[in-house]
Amino acid sequence: MAFAVIFGVIQGGAAFAPKVSVATLLALDPLDPFSTPFVLSNDGVLSIHSVEYACVINHVTPKG
C-alpha cells in the first residue's frame, strides 16, 4: 500500500515537471548550416524561469 502511494506521488510530480522541447526551422541561407533558427518551448503545465542555454558545435564536416 505504501509503495502505491509513493509511486503515485512520484508520477503526479512528473506530470507537472517542465517539458522543454526544441524545434528547428528552415535554414535562412541554404549554403550556411549555421543560419538555421530553432525554437525552444515549454510544453509543461508549469512555467519555468531563469533559463540558461548553451550551444556547442562538436564536429563539422565540409560538404563537397
CYANA upper distance limits for C-alpha pairs under 8 A (distance plus 0.5 A):
  1 MET  CA      5 VAL  CA      7.03
  2 ALA  CA      6 ILE  CA      6.74
  3 PHE  CA      7 PHE  CA      6.49
  4 ALA  CA      8 GLY  CA      6.52
  5 VAL  CA      9 VAL  CA      6.74
  6 ILE  CA     10 ILE  CA      6.77
  7 PHE  CA     11 GLN  CA      6.67
  8 GLY  CA     12 GLY  CA      6.48
  9 VAL  CA     13 GLY  CA      6.64
 10 ILE  CA     14 ALA  CA      6.74
 11 GLN  CA     15 ALA  CA      6.88
 12 GLY  CA     16 PHE  CA      7.46
 13 GLY  CA     17 ALA  CA      7.01
 16 PHE  CA     44 GLY  CA      7.09
 16 PHE  CA     45 VAL  CA      6.26
 16 PHE  CA     46 LEU  CA      6.83
 17 ALA  CA     44 GLY  CA      6.92
 17 ALA  CA     45 VAL  CA      7.96
 17 ALA  CA     46 LEU  CA      7.57
 18 PRO  CA     42 ASN  CA      7.01
 18 PRO  CA     43 ASP  CA      7.54
 18 PRO  CA     44 GLY  CA      5.13
 18 PRO  CA     45 VAL  CA      7.44
 18 PRO  CA     46 LEU  CA      6.75
 18 PRO  CA     47 SER  CA      7.59
 18 PRO  CA     48 ILE  CA      7.30
 19 LYS  CA     42 ASN  CA      6.03
 19 LYS  CA     43 ASP  CA      5.64
 19 LYS  CA     44 GLY  CA      5.18
 20 VAL  CA     40 LEU  CA      7.36
 20 VAL  CA     41 SER  CA      6.13
 20 VAL  CA     42 ASN  CA      5.00
 20 VAL  CA     43 ASP  CA      6.54
 20 VAL  CA     44 GLY  CA      7.82
 21 SER  CA     40 LEU  CA      6.30
 21 SER  CA     41 SER  CA      5.96
 21 SER  CA     42 ASN  CA      6.93
 21 SER  CA     43 ASP  CA      7.51
 22 VAL  CA     38 PHE  CA      7.26
 22 VAL  CA     39 VAL  CA      6.19
 22 VAL  CA     40 LEU  CA      5.23
 22 VAL  CA     41 SER  CA      7.10
 23 ALA  CA     38 PHE  CA      6.00
 23 ALA  CA     39 VAL  CA      5.72
 23 ALA  CA     40 LEU  CA      7.18
 24 THR  CA     36 THR  CA      7.56
 24 THR  CA     37 PRO  CA      6.66
 24 THR  CA     38 PHE  CA      4.74
 24 THR  CA     39 VAL  CA      6.89
 25 LEU  CA     36 THR  CA      6.90
 25 LEU  CA     37 PRO  CA      6.10
 25 LEU  CA     38 PHE  CA      6.15
 25 LEU  CA     39 VAL  CA      8.19
 26 LEU  CA     36 THR  CA      6.65
 26 LEU  CA     37 PRO  CA      7.68
 27 ALA  CA     32 ASP  CA      8.29
 27 ALA  CA     33 PRO  CA      7.57
 27 ALA  CA     35 SER  CA      6.10
 27 ALA  CA     36 THR  CA      4.58
 27 ALA  CA     37 PRO  CA      7.19
 28 LEU  CA     35 SER  CA      5.98
 28 LEU  CA     36 THR  CA      6.52
 28 LEU  CA     37 PRO  CA      8.12
 29 ASP  CA     33 PRO  CA      8.01
 29 ASP  CA     35 SER  CA      6.49
 29 ASP  CA     36 THR  CA      8.24
 42 ASN  CA     47 SER  CA      7.89
 42 ASN  CA     48 ILE  CA      8.10
